[in-house]
C-alpha cells in the first residue's frame, strides 16, 4: 500500500511538472512575436520614416532639445532601452529570488511591454518621440520578462530534462514568430486590397504583436507556480540599479567556473547577435537583394529554427549540451565562411545561407540557456539570469563594432562578415576549457549523467 501511494504521488508530481512546463513554453510563444515582427522587421524602418517626417531642414530631430539625426533615432532608442534594462533587471531579479514571487513580477513586465507595443498603433505623422518612448518601455520590459521566464527553468525541470525543455521553449517562440510574421506580411503586402494605407498596415502589424503578447501570457500566469526560497532570508534588502548588479557580480565571483561559462557565452553570443542584425545589411548592400527577399529569408530562419532547436535538443541527449554547443559554434564559423563567397544577385544561395543560420540558431541559444541553468546556485535563479540576460542583450556591442570597423577599413562587407568568425573561434576555445561537471557541482547542483 505504501509503495502504491509513493507511485501515485510520483505520477501526480510528474503530471504537475509537465503541466507547468507546457505553460512555461507559452511565454516564449507570447513574447517572441515582438522580437520578430516589431524589432526585426517593421519598427526600425517605420520609426525612422516617422522621425524623418518630423526632422528639420538639416535632417535632425530634437528630443528634449538634443539634436539627433533622424536616421539614428531608432538605434539610439534601442541603446537607451538596453541601459534601462541593465538598471532594472538586477533589482527585479534579486527581488524575485528574495520574495519567491516571480509570477506577479513576470505579469507586470509582460503587460507593460504588451501595452507599450499595442500603443505603437498610434505612431503616425510626426510622433517619433512617442515611438521612442514606447520602444524603450517595450524593449526593457521584454528583457525583464525574459529574465524572469528563464529563471523558472531550473525550478520546473530536473537536470535530465532541461535541454529538451529549453529547446521546446525556443521552438515554441520561433513557431509563433513565423506564424504571426506570415499574417503580418499578407496584410502588409496586400494592404491596398484590404483598403489600408501602408502606414496603417504597419501600425496594425505592430499593435497585433502587443495584443498577441498580452493574450498568450495568460497561459503561463495560470500554470506557473511561485516558490519561496530560504536562501535570501538573512540578506539585506534589494539595492538599487548598479549597486545590485555589483552585488550580483561579487556573488558570482564565488563561482568562477560559472563566470567562465558566462564569458564564453558573452563572446560567441555576441557573434550570433551580430550575424542576426547585420545579415540583412550584407544581403542588401553587398549582394544587392531586395526587401522582399530579405523578409522571406527572415521567415525561413524562423521556420527552420523550430526544427533546429528540437534537433539540437535531441543531439544533446546523446552527446551532452556542451559538446552540442561546441559543434554548433563550428557550424556558425562554416556558415560565415560560406557567406563570404556568396555571389551577388543570387537570392537562392542567400536562402541556403539563411537555412544554415536557422538550423543552428535556435539550438545554440536553447542549449546555452539550459547549460547555464545547471550553473546557478539554488535560490539565486532570477538574480543570475539577470546577468545572463544582460550578456544576451546588453553586452552585444563588440560584434557590431568589429563589423563596422572592418567595413570602414576595407570598404568590403565580405571582409566585415568574415571578421565575425573570430567570435566563434574564441567562444569555442573558452567554452571548451570550462569543466562543466565541476562547475555544476561547485554551484551546489546535482550533476546530470550526460552534460
C-alpha positions as CSV (number, residue, x, y, z in Angstrom):
1,X,0.0,0.0,0.0
2,X,2.8,2.4,0.9
3,X,4.6,1.6,-2.4
4,X,1.4,2.3,-4.4
5,X,1.0,5.7,-2.6
6,X,4.6,6.6,-3.5
7,X,3.9,5.7,-7.1
8,X,0.7,7.7,-7.2
9,X,2.5,10.7,-5.6
10,X,5.4,10.5,-8.1
11,X,2.9,10.2,-11.0
12,X,1.0,13.3,-9.8
13,X,4.2,15.2,-9.3
14,X,5.4,14.4,-12.9
15,X,2.0,15.4,-14.3
16,X,2.1,18.7,-12.4
17,X,5.6,19.3,-13.7
18,X,4.6,18.6,-17.3
19,X,1.6,21.0,-17.0
20,X,3.8,23.7,-15.6
21,X,6.4,23.1,-18.4
22,X,3.7,23.4,-21.1
23,X,2.6,26.7,-19.5
24,X,6.2,27.9,-19.5
25,X,6.6,27.2,-23.2
26,X,3.7,29.6,-23.9
27,X,5.6,32.7,-22.6
28,X,8.1,32.2,-25.5
29,X,5.1,31.8,-27.8
30,X,3.7,35.0,-26.4
31,X,6.7,37.4,-26.5
32,X,8.8,36.2,-29.4
33,X,6.4,37.8,-31.8
34,X,7.6,41.2,-30.5
35,X,11.2,40.3,-31.4
36,X,10.3,39.0,-34.9
37,X,7.6,41.3,-36.2
38,X,8.4,44.5,-34.2
39,X,12.2,44.7,-33.8
40,X,13.4,42.6,-36.7
41,X,11.1,43.6,-39.5
42,X,8.7,46.6,-39.0
43,X,9.6,49.1,-36.3
44,X,13.1,50.2,-37.4
45,X,12.2,51.4,-40.9
46,X,8.8,52.8,-39.8
47,X,10.0,54.7,-36.8
48,X,12.9,56.1,-38.9
49,X,10.4,57.3,-41.5
50,X,8.3,59.0,-38.8
51,X,11.4,60.7,-37.4
52,X,12.3,61.9,-40.9
53,X,8.8,63.4,-41.3
54,X,9.5,65.4,-38.1
55,X,13.1,66.3,-39.0
56,X,14.2,69.9,-39.7
57,X,15.8,71.0,-43.0
58,X,19.2,69.5,-41.9
59,X,17.7,66.1,-41.2
60,X,17.7,66.4,-37.4
61,X,15.0,65.8,-34.7
62,X,15.3,67.4,-31.3
63,X,14.1,65.1,-28.5
64,X,14.4,67.0,-25.2
65,X,16.3,69.7,-27.2
66,X,19.1,67.3,-28.2
67,X,19.9,67.3,-31.9
68,X,19.7,63.8,-33.2
69,X,20.0,62.7,-36.9
70,X,16.6,61.2,-37.8
71,X,18.3,58.1,-39.3
72,X,20.0,57.4,-35.9
73,X,16.9,57.8,-33.7
74,X,15.9,54.2,-33.8
75,X,19.4,52.9,-32.9
76,X,19.7,55.4,-30.1
77,X,16.3,54.4,-28.7
78,X,17.3,50.7,-28.7
79,X,20.6,51.6,-26.9
80,X,18.6,53.6,-24.3
81,X,16.3,50.6,-23.7
82,X,19.3,48.4,-23.0
83,X,20.6,50.9,-20.4
84,X,17.1,50.9,-18.7
85,X,17.1,47.1,-18.8
86,X,20.6,46.9,-17.3
87,X,19.4,49.1,-14.4
88,X,16.2,47.3,-13.8
89,X,17.0,43.6,-14.3
90,X,19.3,43.1,-11.3
91,X,16.9,44.8,-9.0
92,X,13.9,42.8,-10.2
93,X,15.9,39.6,-10.3
94,X,17.1,39.9,-6.7
95,X,13.6,40.9,-5.5
96,X,12.1,37.8,-7.3
97,X,14.6,35.5,-5.6
98,X,14.1,37.1,-2.1
99,X,10.3,37.1,-2.2
100,X,9.8,33.9,-4.2
101,X,7.1,35.8,-6.1
102,X,8.2,35.8,-9.6
103,X,4.8,35.5,-11.2
104,X,3.5,38.9,-10.3
105,X,6.7,40.5,-11.5
106,X,6.5,38.5,-14.8
107,X,2.9,39.7,-15.2
108,X,4.0,43.3,-14.6
109,X,6.8,43.1,-17.1
110,X,4.8,41.3,-19.7
111,X,1.8,43.6,-19.6
112,X,3.9,46.7,-19.5
113,X,5.7,45.5,-22.7
114,X,2.5,44.4,-24.3
115,X,0.7,47.7,-23.6
116,X,3.6,49.7,-25.0
117,X,3.7,47.6,-28.1
118,X,0.0,47.8,-28.6
119,X,0.3,51.6,-28.2
120,X,2.5,51.7,-31.3
121,X,-0.7,51.7,-33.3
122,X,-0.8,55.4,-32.6
123,X,2.6,56.1,-34.2
124,X,1.7,58.3,-37.1
125,X,2.6,61.6,-38.7
126,X,5.5,63.1,-36.7
127,X,5.1,61.3,-33.4
128,X,8.6,60.0,-33.4
129,X,9.1,60.8,-29.7
130,X,6.1,58.7,-28.7
131,X,7.7,55.9,-30.8
132,X,11.0,56.2,-29.0
133,X,9.3,56.1,-25.5
134,X,7.2,53.1,-26.4
135,X,10.2,51.3,-27.9
136,X,12.3,51.9,-24.7
137,X,9.5,50.7,-22.5
138,X,8.6,47.6,-24.6
139,X,12.2,46.6,-25.1
140,X,13.2,47.0,-21.5
141,X,10.1,45.2,-20.3
142,X,10.8,42.3,-22.7
143,X,14.3,41.9,-21.3
144,X,13.0,41.9,-17.7
145,X,10.2,39.4,-18.6
146,X,12.6,37.1,-20.4
147,X,15.0,37.1,-17.5
148,X,12.2,36.1,-15.1
149,X,10.9,33.5,-17.6
150,X,14.4,32.0,-18.0
151,X,14.8,31.8,-14.2
152,X,11.9,29.3,-13.9
153,X,13.8,26.7,-16.0
154,X,15.8,25.2,-13.1
155,X,12.7,25.1,-11.0
156,X,10.3,23.4,-13.4
157,X,12.7,20.9,-15.0
158,X,15.0,18.4,-13.3
159,X,18.6,18.3,-14.7
160,X,18.0,15.5,-17.1
161,X,15.0,17.3,-18.7
162,X,16.4,20.8,-19.1
163,X,18.0,20.6,-22.5
164,X,14.7,19.2,-24.0
165,X,12.5,21.7,-22.1
166,X,14.7,24.7,-23.1
167,X,14.7,23.6,-26.7
168,X,11.0,23.2,-26.8
169,X,10.6,26.7,-25.4
170,X,12.7,28.2,-28.1
171,X,10.9,26.1,-30.7
172,X,7.5,27.5,-29.5
173,X,8.9,31.0,-29.8
174,X,10.2,30.6,-33.3
175,X,7.0,28.9,-34.4
176,X,4.9,31.8,-33.1
177,X,7.2,34.4,-34.7
178,X,6.9,32.6,-38.1
179,X,3.1,32.3,-37.8
180,X,2.4,35.9,-37.0
181,X,5.0,37.2,-39.4
182,X,3.2,35.3,-42.3
183,X,0.0,37.0,-41.3
184,X,1.7,40.4,-41.0
185,X,3.3,40.0,-44.4
186,X,0.0,39.1,-46.0
187,X,-1.6,42.3,-44.5
188,X,1.4,44.5,-45.3
189,X,2.0,43.3,-48.9
190,X,-1.7,43.3,-49.7
191,X,-2.7,46.5,-47.8
192,X,-4.4,48.1,-50.8
193,X,-6.7,45.1,-51.2
194,X,-7.7,45.5,-47.6
195,X,-8.4,49.2,-48.1
196,X,-5.5,50.2,-45.9
197,X,-2.6,52.6,-46.4
198,X,0.9,51.2,-46.0
199,X,1.3,53.2,-42.7
200,X,-2.0,51.8,-41.3
201,X,-0.9,48.3,-42.2
202,X,2.4,48.6,-40.4
203,X,0.7,50.1,-37.3
204,X,-1.7,47.2,-37.2
205,X,1.2,44.7,-37.5
206,X,3.0,46.4,-34.6
207,X,-0.1,46.5,-32.4
208,X,-1.0,42.9,-33.2
209,X,2.3,41.8,-31.6
210,X,1.3,43.6,-28.4
211,X,-2.1,42.0,-28.3
212,X,-0.6,38.6,-29.0
213,X,1.9,39.1,-26.2
214,X,-0.7,40.0,-23.7
215,X,-3.3,37.3,-24.6
216,X,-0.9,34.3,-24.5
217,X,0.9,35.5,-21.4
218,X,-2.3,34.4,-19.6
219,X,-1.3,30.8,-20.1
220,X,2.0,30.8,-18.2
221,X,0.4,33.0,-15.5
222,X,-2.2,30.4,-14.9
223,X,0.2,27.4,-14.8
224,X,3.5,28.6,-13.3
225,X,3.9,28.4,-9.5
226,X,5.7,30.7,-7.2
227,X,8.3,29.0,-4.9
228,X,9.6,30.6,-1.7
229,X,13.3,30.3,-1.1
230,X,15.1,30.4,2.2
231,X,18.4,31.3,0.6
232,X,17.9,35.1,1.0
233,X,16.2,35.3,4.3
234,X,19.2,36.8,6.2
235,X,20.3,39.1,3.4
236,X,19.9,42.8,3.1
237,X,17.0,44.4,1.1
238,X,17.4,44.8,-2.7
239,X,19.8,47.6,-3.6
240,X,19.1,50.0,-6.5
241,X,20.5,49.8,-10.0
242,X,24.2,49.2,-10.5
243,X,24.7,48.6,-6.8
244,X,22.6,45.4,-7.1
245,X,24.4,44.5,-10.3
246,X,27.7,44.9,-8.5
247,X,26.4,42.7,-5.6
248,X,25.4,40.0,-8.1
249,X,28.8,40.1,-9.8
250,X,30.5,39.9,-6.4
251,X,28.5,36.8,-5.5
252,X,29.3,35.3,-8.9
253,X,33.0,35.6,-8.2
254,X,32.4,32.9,-5.6
255,X,31.6,30.6,-8.6
256,X,34.5,31.3,-11.0
257,X,33.5,28.4,-13.3
258,X,30.0,29.9,-13.7
259,X,31.7,33.2,-14.7
260,X,33.9,31.4,-17.1
261,X,30.9,29.9,-18.9
262,X,29.2,33.4,-18.9
263,X,32.3,34.9,-20.5
264,X,32.4,32.3,-23.3
265,X,28.7,32.8,-23.8
266,X,29.1,36.6,-24.0
267,X,31.7,36.2,-26.8
268,X,30.0,33.6,-29.0
269,X,26.5,35.1,-28.4
270,X,27.9,38.5,-29.5
271,X,28.8,36.8,-32.8
272,X,25.3,35.3,-33.1
273,X,23.5,38.5,-32.4
274,X,25.7,40.4,-34.9
275,X,25.0,37.9,-37.6
276,X,21.3,38.3,-37.0
277,X,21.4,42.1,-37.0
278,X,23.8,42.5,-39.9
279,X,22.7,39.7,-42.3
280,X,20.1,42.0,-43.9
281,X,22.7,44.8,-44.4
282,X,25.0,42.2,-46.0
283,X,22.2,40.9,-48.2
284,X,21.1,44.4,-49.4
285,X,24.4,46.3,-49.7
286,X,26.8,43.5,-50.8
287,X,24.6,41.0,-52.5
288,X,22.1,43.5,-54.0
289,X,19.0,41.7,-52.8
290,X,15.6,43.3,-52.5
291,X,13.5,43.9,-49.4
292,X,11.0,41.1,-50.2
293,X,13.9,38.6,-50.5
294,X,15.3,39.7,-47.1
295,X,11.9,39.4,-45.4
296,X,11.4,35.9,-46.9
297,X,14.8,35.0,-45.6
298,X,13.8,36.2,-42.1
299,X,10.7,34.0,-42.3
300,X,12.8,31.0,-43.5
301,X,15.1,31.4,-40.5
302,X,12.1,31.5,-38.1
303,X,10.6,28.3,-39.6
304,X,13.9,26.3,-39.6
305,X,14.9,27.5,-36.2
306,X,12.0,25.4,-34.8
307,X,13.4,22.2,-36.3
308,X,16.9,23.2,-35.4
309,X,16.1,23.8,-31.8
310,X,14.4,20.4,-31.5
311,X,17.1,18.6,-33.4
312,X,20.0,20.0,-31.4
313,X,18.0,19.2,-28.2
314,X,17.9,15.6,-29.3
315,X,21.6,15.6,-30.1
316,X,22.3,16.9,-26.6
317,X,20.7,13.8,-25.2
318,X,23.3,11.7,-26.9
319,X,26.4,14.0,-26.8
320,X,25.6,16.4,-24.0
321,X,24.8,20.1,-24.1
322,X,28.4,21.3,-24.0
323,X,29.6,19.1,-26.9
324,X,26.5,20.0,-29.0
325,X,27.0,23.8,-28.4
326,X,30.7,23.4,-29.4
327,X,29.5,21.7,-32.6
328,X,27.1,24.5,-33.3
329,X,29.9,27.0,-33.0
330,X,31.9,25.2,-35.6
331,X,28.8,25.2,-37.8
332,X,28.4,29.0,-37.3
333,X,32.0,29.5,-38.4
334,X,31.5,27.4,-41.5
335,X,28.3,29.3,-42.4
336,X,30.1,32.6,-42.2
337,X,32.9,31.3,-44.3
338,X,30.4,30.2,-46.9
339,X,28.7,33.6,-46.7
340,X,31.9,35.3,-47.7
341,X,31.8,33.6,-51.1
342,X,28.1,34.1,-51.9
343,X,27.7,35.6,-55.4
344,X,25.9,38.9,-55.7
345,X,22.3,38.9,-57.1
346,X,21.7,35.3,-56.3
347,X,18.8,35.0,-53.8
348,X,18.8,31.2,-54.0
349,X,22.3,31.0,-52.4
350,X,21.2,33.6,-49.8
351,X,18.3,31.3,-48.8
352,X,20.7,28.4,-48.4
353,X,22.7,30.6,-46.0
354,X,19.5,31.6,-44.2
355,X,18.7,27.9,-43.9
356,X,22.0,27.1,-42.2
357,X,21.6,30.0,-39.8
358,X,18.1,28.9,-38.9
359,X,19.2,25.3,-38.2
360,X,21.9,26.3,-35.7
361,X,20.3,29.5,-34.3
362,X,17.6,28.1,-32.0
363,X,19.6,25.1,-30.8
364,X,22.7,27.0,-29.8
365,X,20.6,29.5,-27.8
366,X,18.4,26.9,-26.2
367,X,21.2,24.7,-25.1
368,X,23.2,27.7,-23.8
369,X,20.3,28.6,-21.6
370,X,19.8,25.1,-20.2
371,X,23.5,24.6,-19.6
372,X,23.7,27.9,-17.7
373,X,20.7,26.8,-15.6
374,X,22.8,24.0,-14.1
375,X,25.5,26.5,-13.1
376,X,23.2,28.7,-11.0
377,X,23.3,28.3,-7.2
378,X,19.8,27.2,-5.8
379,X,17.7,30.2,-4.7
380,X,19.7,32.7,-7.0
381,X,17.9,31.8,-10.3
382,X,16.5,35.2,-11.2
383,X,19.5,37.1,-9.9
384,X,21.9,35.1,-12.0
385,X,19.7,35.0,-15.0
386,X,19.6,38.8,-14.9
387,X,23.4,38.7,-15.6
388,X,22.8,36.1,-18.3
389,X,20.1,38.3,-19.9
390,X,22.5,41.3,-19.9
391,X,25.1,39.1,-21.6
392,X,22.4,38.2,-24.2
393,X,21.1,41.7,-24.8
394,X,23.1,44.4,-23.1
395,X,26.7,43.4,-23.8
396,X,26.4,42.6,-27.6
397,X,28.3,45.6,-28.9
398,X,31.7,44.3,-29.8
399,X,30.4,42.4,-32.8
400,X,28.7,45.4,-34.5
401,X,31.8,47.5,-33.6
402,X,34.1,45.0,-35.2
403,X,31.8,44.7,-38.2
404,X,31.7,48.5,-38.6
405,X,35.4,49.0,-38.2
406,X,36.3,46.2,-40.7
407,X,33.9,47.7,-43.3
408,X,35.4,51.2,-42.6
409,X,38.9,50.0,-43.1
410,X,38.3,47.7,-46.1
411,X,35.2,49.1,-47.7
412,X,34.0,45.4,-48.1
413,X,31.0,43.9,-46.4
414,X,32.5,40.5,-47.2
415,X,35.5,41.3,-45.1
416,X,33.2,42.6,-42.4
417,X,31.1,39.4,-42.3
418,X,34.1,37.1,-42.2
419,X,35.6,39.0,-39.3
420,X,32.8,37.7,-37.1
421,X,34.3,34.2,-37.3
422,X,36.7,35.4,-34.5
423,X,33.8,35.4,-32.0
424,X,33.0,31.8,-32.7
425,X,36.6,30.7,-32.5
426,X,37.3,32.5,-29.3
427,X,33.9,31.4,-27.8
428,X,34.7,27.8,-28.7
429,X,38.1,27.9,-27.1
430,X,36.8,29.5,-23.9
431,X,33.8,27.1,-23.6
432,X,36.0,24.0,-24.3
433,X,38.1,25.0,-21.3
434,X,35.1,25.1,-18.8
435,X,34.9,21.8,-16.8
436,X,31.1,21.9,-16.7
437,X,30.7,18.9,-14.3
438,X,32.9,20.6,-11.7
439,X,31.1,23.9,-12.3
440,X,27.7,22.3,-11.7
441,X,29.0,20.6,-8.5
442,X,30.6,23.8,-7.3
443,X,27.3,25.6,-7.7
444,X,25.7,23.1,-5.4
445,X,23.6,21.3,-8.0
446,X,23.3,17.6,-8.9
447,X,25.4,16.6,-11.9
448,X,23.4,15.0,-14.8
449,X,24.6,11.8,-16.2
450,X,25.2,13.5,-19.6
451,X,26.0,17.2,-19.8
